[in-house]
Amino acid sequence: MWTYVLKRLLHLIPILLGVSLLTYFLMTLAPGDYLTALQQNPQVSPEKIAELRAKLHLDQPWYIQYGYWLMRAVHLDFGYSFMYKTSASTLIGQRLWNTFLLSFTATVLAWVIAVPLGIWAAVKKDSWADRLCALIAFLGLSVPDILLALLALMFAAKTGWFPIGGTESLRFDFDHVATGAMLWDRLHHLILPAAVLAASDLAGIMRQMRANLLDTLRAEYVTTARAKGVAEGWVIYKHALRNAINPLLTIFGYSLAGLLSGAFIVENIMAWPGLGRLTMEAIFAQDYQLVVATVVMAAALLVAGNFVADLLLAWSDPRIRLK
């Protein structure tokens, strides 16, 4: 098992290197940069602009710039953000937790709801319960994240039940407020973005769970267990469910990928201060080093999700470890 884990960890290194290299190359293809826009400021002299370019190696070819950036990134120094006038590492540290919290909450919400619904739909095949679950899945898959986020914002504005944007209320003095009130306030801000982000993922997991369990319930060992007089509930949850859920562990990494890409949309529309919102702000400002750093961090979250999915699959299926 440890050999398997080590191999999977070593696979992550070339992925992150490739993502950073490709992102840096694509960003340099765009005309101009932050300093180009800064040249329009009469208070900044051309000499100062040239000095900054030389200091940041922006007067060198893109691959030389990338080499300098990579040497700093190895030491967790991801460059400097002109837009925020601070290091990219500091900004990412502030925003990474928000994106992780949003994606993690959406993942838990989607799986906790989707798996029981998928089991219920499979057990009650062709009943009203199955049709209700199919309707929920259809709505979740057909409504785009952008439209759903806009509808959620409209709902929050009309009803006042949920806050619009941010992670906490500005009216609170968090140095003098009870811990319970502080946690509830942040959870109150998290509920709506997490529900929007989880919607489409929930539908896909539910349909996959239903299909897997239906196939497993037709297996011969399940029929044998029933013939021996084993209770139906025990047959489903002891014999069929574990084998049916294995394919879901495989798609966990892809599920997380969808949530991360969806988080970029949800964060920008619903004003959630996370990595996706920071990336879009950096792109519009042509803050290249910050863009590369945020994309690499998003890729790191993605490959970490795939790594966890591989570990879960290896844990649930010994044949993976043997291979």
C-alpha positions as CSV (number, residue, x, y, z in Angstrom):
1,M,0.0,0.0,0.0
2,W,2.8,2.4,0.8
3,T,4.5,1.7,-2.5
4,Y,1.2,2.5,-4.2
5,V,0.8,5.8,-2.3
6,L,4.4,6.8,-3.1
7,K,3.9,6.1,-6.9
8,R,0.7,8.2,-6.9
9,L,2.5,11.1,-5.1
10,L,5.3,11.0,-7.6
11,H,2.8,11.3,-10.5
12,L,1.6,14.6,-9.1
13,I,4.9,16.4,-9.7
14,P,5.0,16.4,-13.5
15,I,1.3,17.3,-13.5
16,L,1.8,20.5,-11.5
17,L,5.0,21.4,-13.5
18,G,3.0,21.0,-16.8
19,V,0.1,23.1,-15.5
20,S,2.4,25.9,-14.4
21,L,4.5,25.8,-17.6
22,L,1.4,25.9,-19.9
23,T,-0.3,28.6,-17.9
24,Y,2.8,30.8,-17.9
25,F,3.2,30.3,-21.7
26,L,-0.4,31.2,-22.4
27,M,-0.3,34.3,-20.2
28,T,2.8,35.6,-22.0
29,L,0.9,35.3,-25.4
30,A,-1.5,38.0,-24.3
31,P,-0.4,41.5,-25.4
32,G,0.9,43.7,-22.6
33,D,1.1,43.2,-18.9
34,Y,0.4,45.1,-15.7
35,L,3.4,47.3,-16.3
36,T,2.2,48.2,-19.7
37,A,-1.0,49.6,-18.2
38,L,1.1,51.3,-15.5
39,Q,3.0,53.2,-18.2
40,Q,-0.2,55.3,-18.8
41,N,0.2,56.7,-15.3
42,P,2.1,60.1,-15.6
43,Q,3.4,59.8,-12.0
44,V,5.4,56.7,-12.9
45,S,8.6,57.5,-14.9
46,P,9.8,55.3,-17.8
47,E,13.0,54.7,-15.9
48,K,11.0,53.2,-13.0
49,I,9.1,51.0,-15.4
50,A,12.3,49.7,-16.9
51,E,13.8,49.1,-13.5
52,L,10.8,47.0,-12.5
53,R,11.0,45.0,-15.7
54,A,14.6,44.2,-15.1
55,K,14.0,43.4,-11.4
56,L,11.2,41.0,-12.3
57,H,13.0,39.6,-15.4
58,L,10.1,40.7,-17.6
59,D,12.6,41.9,-20.2
60,Q,13.7,38.3,-20.7
61,P,12.1,35.5,-22.9
62,W,9.1,33.8,-21.3
63,Y,11.0,30.6,-20.6
64,I,13.7,32.5,-18.7
65,Q,10.9,34.2,-16.7
66,Y,9.3,30.9,-16.0
67,G,12.6,29.5,-14.7
68,Y,13.1,32.3,-12.2
69,W,9.4,31.9,-11.1
70,L,9.9,28.1,-10.7
71,M,13.0,28.5,-8.6
72,R,11.0,30.8,-6.2
73,A,8.0,28.6,-6.3
74,V,10.0,25.6,-5.0
75,H,10.5,27.7,-1.8
76,L,6.8,28.5,-1.8
77,D,7.4,32.0,-3.1
78,F,4.9,32.5,-5.9
79,G,5.9,36.0,-6.9
80,Y,4.5,39.4,-6.3
81,S,1.0,40.8,-7.0
82,F,1.1,44.3,-8.5
83,M,-2.7,44.6,-8.1
84,Y,-2.7,43.9,-4.4
85,K,0.8,45.2,-3.6
86,T,1.7,42.1,-1.7
87,S,3.1,38.6,-2.3
88,A,1.0,36.1,-4.2
89,S,1.6,33.5,-1.5
90,T,-0.1,35.7,1.1
91,L,-3.1,36.3,-1.1
92,I,-3.4,32.6,-1.9
93,G,-3.2,31.7,1.7
94,Q,-6.1,34.0,2.5
95,R,-8.3,32.8,-0.4
96,L,-7.4,29.1,-0.6
97,W,-9.2,28.2,2.6
98,N,-12.5,29.9,1.3
99,T,-12.4,27.9,-1.9
100,F,-11.6,24.7,-0.1
101,L,-14.4,25.3,2.4
102,L,-16.9,26.0,-0.3
103,S,-15.9,22.9,-2.4
104,F,-15.6,20.6,0.6
105,T,-19.1,21.7,1.9
106,A,-20.6,21.2,-1.6
107,T,-19.0,17.8,-1.9
108,V,-20.3,16.6,1.4
109,L,-23.7,18.1,0.7
110,A,-23.9,16.4,-2.8
111,W,-22.8,13.0,-1.6
112,V,-24.8,12.9,1.6
113,I,-28.0,13.6,-0.4
114,A,-27.2,11.9,-3.7
115,V,-26.1,8.4,-2.4
116,P,-29.3,7.8,-0.3
117,L,-31.5,9.1,-3.0
118,G,-29.8,6.9,-5.6
119,I,-30.2,3.8,-3.3
120,W,-33.9,4.8,-2.8
121,A,-34.5,5.1,-6.5
122,A,-32.9,1.8,-7.3
123,V,-34.7,-0.1,-4.5
124,K,-38.0,1.5,-5.6
125,K,-37.4,1.1,-9.3
126,D,-40.3,2.4,-11.5
127,S,-42.2,3.7,-8.5
128,W,-43.2,7.3,-7.8
129,A,-40.0,7.6,-5.7
130,D,-37.9,6.7,-8.7
131,R,-39.7,9.2,-10.9
132,L,-39.2,11.9,-8.3
133,C,-35.5,11.2,-8.1
134,A,-35.3,11.3,-11.9
135,L,-37.0,14.7,-11.9
136,I,-34.5,16.0,-9.4
137,A,-31.6,14.7,-11.4
138,F,-33.1,16.2,-14.6
139,L,-33.4,19.6,-13.0
140,G,-29.9,19.5,-11.6
141,L,-28.3,18.5,-14.9
142,S,-30.3,20.8,-17.1
143,V,-30.0,24.1,-15.2
144,P,-26.5,25.7,-15.8
145,D,-24.5,26.8,-12.8
146,I,-24.5,30.4,-14.0
147,L,-28.3,30.5,-14.2
148,L,-28.7,28.7,-10.9
149,A,-26.4,31.1,-9.2
150,L,-28.3,34.1,-10.6
151,L,-31.6,32.6,-9.5
152,A,-30.2,32.0,-6.0
153,L,-29.1,35.6,-5.8
154,M,-32.5,36.8,-6.8
155,F,-34.1,34.5,-4.2
156,A,-31.8,35.8,-1.5
157,A,-32.5,39.4,-2.5
158,K,-36.3,38.9,-2.6
159,T,-36.7,36.9,0.6
160,G,-33.8,38.2,2.7
161,W,-33.3,34.7,4.1
162,F,-29.7,34.5,3.0
163,P,-26.9,37.1,2.8
164,I,-25.7,38.3,-0.6
165,G,-21.9,37.9,-1.0
166,G,-19.0,37.6,1.4
167,T,-18.1,35.1,4.1
168,E,-19.2,37.0,7.1
169,S,-21.4,40.0,8.2
170,L,-19.7,43.4,8.3
171,R,-21.9,44.4,11.3
172,F,-20.2,41.8,13.5
173,D,-17.3,42.7,15.7
174,F,-15.7,39.2,15.7
175,D,-13.4,40.0,18.6
176,H,-16.4,40.5,20.9
177,V,-19.0,38.0,19.6
178,A,-19.8,34.6,20.9
179,T,-18.2,31.6,19.0
180,G,-21.6,30.1,18.3
181,A,-22.9,33.3,16.7
182,M,-19.7,33.6,14.6
183,L,-19.9,30.1,13.3
184,W,-23.6,30.4,12.5
185,D,-23.0,33.7,10.6
186,R,-20.3,32.1,8.5
187,L,-22.4,29.0,7.9
188,H,-25.3,31.3,6.9
189,H,-23.1,32.8,4.2
190,L,-21.9,29.4,3.1
191,I,-25.3,27.6,2.6
192,L,-26.5,29.2,-0.6
193,P,-23.2,29.1,-2.6
194,A,-22.6,25.5,-1.5
195,A,-26.1,24.4,-2.5
196,V,-25.7,26.0,-5.9
197,L,-22.3,24.4,-6.4
198,A,-23.6,21.0,-5.3
199,A,-26.7,20.9,-7.4
200,S,-25.3,19.5,-10.7
201,D,-22.9,17.2,-9.0
202,L,-25.7,15.8,-6.9
203,A,-27.7,14.8,-9.9
204,G,-24.8,13.0,-11.6
205,I,-23.9,11.0,-8.5
206,M,-27.5,10.1,-7.8
207,R,-28.0,8.7,-11.3
208,Q,-24.7,6.8,-11.2
209,M,-25.5,5.3,-7.8
210,R,-28.9,4.1,-9.0
211,A,-27.5,2.5,-12.2
212,N,-24.6,0.8,-10.2
213,L,-26.9,-0.6,-7.6
214,L,-29.5,-1.9,-10.1
215,D,-26.7,-3.8,-11.9
216,T,-25.4,-5.2,-8.6
217,L,-28.8,-6.3,-7.4
218,R,-29.1,-8.5,-10.6
219,A,-25.8,-10.3,-9.7
220,E,-25.8,-14.0,-8.9
221,Y,-24.4,-13.7,-5.4
222,V,-27.2,-11.3,-4.5
223,T,-29.8,-13.8,-5.8
224,T,-28.0,-16.5,-3.8
225,A,-28.2,-14.4,-0.7
226,R,-31.9,-13.9,-1.2
227,A,-32.4,-17.6,-1.8
228,K,-30.7,-18.3,1.6
229,G,-33.4,-16.3,3.3
230,V,-31.2,-13.2,4.1
231,A,-33.4,-10.1,4.9
232,E,-33.8,-7.8,1.9
233,G,-32.3,-4.8,3.8
234,W,-29.2,-6.8,4.7
235,V,-28.8,-8.0,1.1
236,I,-28.9,-4.5,-0.2
237,Y,-26.6,-2.8,2.4
238,K,-24.2,-5.7,3.2
239,H,-23.9,-7.5,-0.1
240,A,-24.8,-5.1,-2.9
241,L,-24.0,-1.6,-1.7
242,R,-20.3,-2.0,-1.2
243,N,-19.7,-3.3,-4.7
244,A,-22.0,-0.7,-6.2
245,I,-20.3,2.2,-4.6
246,N,-16.8,1.3,-5.9
247,P,-17.3,3.0,-9.3
248,L,-18.5,6.2,-7.4
249,L,-15.1,6.3,-5.6
250,T,-13.5,6.3,-9.1
251,I,-15.5,9.4,-10.2
252,F,-14.8,11.2,-6.9
253,G,-11.8,12.9,-8.4
254,Y,-13.8,14.0,-11.5
255,S,-16.5,15.2,-9.2
256,L,-14.1,17.4,-7.4
257,A,-12.8,18.7,-10.7
258,G,-16.3,19.7,-11.7
259,L,-16.8,21.4,-8.3
260,L,-13.6,23.4,-8.6
261,S,-14.5,24.6,-12.1
262,G,-18.0,25.4,-10.9
263,A,-16.6,27.2,-7.9
264,F,-14.9,29.7,-10.2
265,I,-18.3,30.6,-11.6
266,V,-20.2,30.6,-8.3
267,E,-17.5,32.6,-6.5
268,N,-17.6,35.4,-9.2
269,I,-21.4,35.6,-9.4
270,M,-22.1,35.2,-5.7
271,A,-19.2,37.4,-4.5
272,W,-17.5,34.6,-2.6
273,P,-13.9,35.6,-1.9
274,G,-12.1,32.5,-3.0
275,L,-9.5,31.4,-5.4
276,G,-11.7,31.6,-8.4
277,R,-12.7,35.2,-7.8
278,L,-9.0,36.1,-7.2
279,T,-8.0,34.4,-10.4
280,M,-10.5,36.4,-12.5
281,E,-9.5,39.6,-10.9
282,A,-5.8,38.8,-11.6
283,I,-6.6,38.0,-15.3
284,F,-8.4,41.2,-15.9
285,A,-5.6,43.2,-14.3
286,Q,-3.0,41.2,-16.2
287,D,-1.3,40.3,-12.9
288,Y,0.6,37.3,-14.5
289,Q,2.4,35.9,-11.6
290,L,-0.7,35.9,-9.5
291,V,-2.6,34.2,-12.3
292,V,-0.1,31.4,-12.6
293,A,0.0,31.0,-8.8
294,T,-3.8,30.7,-8.4
295,V,-4.1,28.3,-11.4
296,V,-1.3,26.1,-9.9
297,M,-3.1,26.1,-6.5
298,A,-6.4,25.1,-8.2
299,A,-4.6,22.3,-10.0
300,A,-3.1,21.2,-6.7
301,L,-6.5,21.0,-5.2
302,L,-7.7,19.0,-8.2
303,V,-4.9,16.5,-8.1
304,A,-5.2,16.2,-4.3
305,G,-8.9,15.2,-4.9
306,N,-7.8,12.6,-7.5
307,F,-5.2,11.3,-5.0
308,V,-7.8,10.9,-2.3
309,A,-10.1,9.1,-4.7
310,D,-7.3,6.7,-5.6
311,L,-6.6,6.0,-2.0
312,L,-10.3,5.4,-1.3
313,L,-10.5,3.0,-4.2
314,A,-7.4,1.1,-3.2
315,W,-8.8,0.9,0.4
316,S,-12.1,-0.5,-0.7
317,D,-10.8,-2.8,-3.4
318,P,-7.7,-4.9,-2.5
319,R,-7.2,-5.8,-6.2
320,I,-6.0,-2.2,-6.8
321,R,-3.3,-2.5,-4.3
322,L,-2.1,-5.8,-5.7
323,K,-1.8,-4.3,-9.2
